[in-house]
Amino acid sequence: MIQENSLIKKYLPVNYEDCFSQTMVNKPYMSVKDLFNLIFRQYPQWVLWLLKLRDIIVKPFGLKTNKSFEDIIVEQNNNEIIIGTNDKHLTFHVSLFCSNLSDNKQIISISTFVKYENILGRIYFAAIWLFHRIIIAYLFKRAIIKWSKQS
């Protein structure tokens, strides 16, 4: 679900996109920086282990590795943070979005956009697609639960 004034629109068209979204009701306001922190700074050890394994596997193929998520923030405003990177095989961008509170409701989302630069990018993403979906869905749900518990 791309918001009307989303920063991510300038990175379209893409070959793949997904979005996980939730409307929070009667919860304290979550800023996009809060969401970034809950997803990309407080991830569990098993996710960190998978990221390190991925880096070891893809390094021989020339894909960028060992970057923190803070290092790949490409733009942001009060409601959205875009992280992303361009490799010779594929380009990806992730949008973290937190709407303003309206009628005690807030829309929170994470969207991924991938553009294949060549056949190796398509093969690579086909290999990791299921892991991507499972991990991002888990991290997003975990962030919402953690926010709800601490509020």
N, C-alpha and C positions, 0 to 999 in steps of 0.2 A: 504494500500500500504506500505509494509515493504521495507525499503531501503536496499541496498546491504550489507552495513556494520553496520546495526542497532544493538544497544545493546539489543533490545527486543527479538531478535531471541533465546537467551539462555533460555527464559521463555516458549518456545513452547515445547510440544504441549499443546493446550488448548481446552476447550469445546465451547467457544464462542469468537469471535473477531469482532470488527468493526473498521472502519477508516473513518475519515473525513479529506479531503485534499483539498488544493487549491494552484494553481500556481499564485503567485503574479508577475505582470509585471510592470516595470517602477515604483517600489516602493522602498523606502529606505530599507536597510537590516534590517530584524527582527531577533534578536538573540533568542535562545531558552529560555533564561532567561526573555526576553521581553514577549514571548508567555506565559510562566508560570505565570508571573505577571498579564497579561491581563485576563487570564482564572481563576486562582486559588487565586488571591489576590484581584481582583477588581470585584467580582461577585455581582450581584444585591441582594437586601434584600430578595426577594421572594425565591431565591436559598438558601440563608442562613437559612431562615425559614424552607424550605423543608429538609435541612440537619439536623437541630435540631430535627424536627419531626421524621426523620428516626432514629436518635440516640435514641430517647425515645422508639420507637417501637421495635428496635432490641436488646436493652440492655438486656432484660430478656432472650434472646436466646443465650447470650454469645458472640455476635459479638462485635468487637472492635469499640469504639465510641470516640468522642471528640478529635480526632487527627487533627492537622492542616496538610495541604498538604505539608508544609515544613518538617514536622516531618516524613513523609513517603517517602521522596526521597531515593531511594535505590542505584542509580548510575547516573552519568551524564558525558558528555563530551561536546565539543564545539557545537555540533549539536543536542544533544538529552538529555532529562531528563526522567528518569524512576521513577515513583512513584508506590508504591504498598504495599500490606500487605497480610499476610497469616492469615486466621482465621481457626477455626476447621471445618467450613462449606464450605468455598470457598477461593480461592486465586485470587487476581486481580492485574494486572499491567497496567499502562497507560504510553504510550510513547508520549512525546511531541517532535516533530522533526522540525527543521528548516535547510534547506540545505544552502550551500554557494550560493552566487549570481553567476549566470552563464548566460551570454548573457542578462543581466538585468532582469533575471527571478529567482524566488526563490520558492521552494516547502515548504509548511507549512502543518503539519499534526498532528492529535491527534488520537491515536489508543488505544483501550481498549482490554485487554485479560483476560478472566475469566476461571478458572479451578475449577470445582466442586469437593469438597473433599468428599461429601456425598449427600444423598437425600435432606437434609435440605438446602444445598447450592443451589441445582437445584431449589427447591421450592422458596427460597428467591429471586434468580435472576429472575425467571419467574415473580415474583410479581413486581419487580422494573425495569425490562427490558425496558418497554416502556418509563417510566420516565427518565431512563438513556439516551436513544437515544435522546429524546426531549431536555433534559437539556444540554447534551454535544454538540449536533448540534447547539443549541442556543448560548452557551458560545463560541464555536469556531467561528461562524459567527460574533458574537459581537466583539470578539478580532480582527478579520480581519478588520471590519468596523472601530473600534476605532483606530487601527494602521494607516489605510488609511487616516483618518481625521486628526490625529495629525502629519502626515508626510507631 
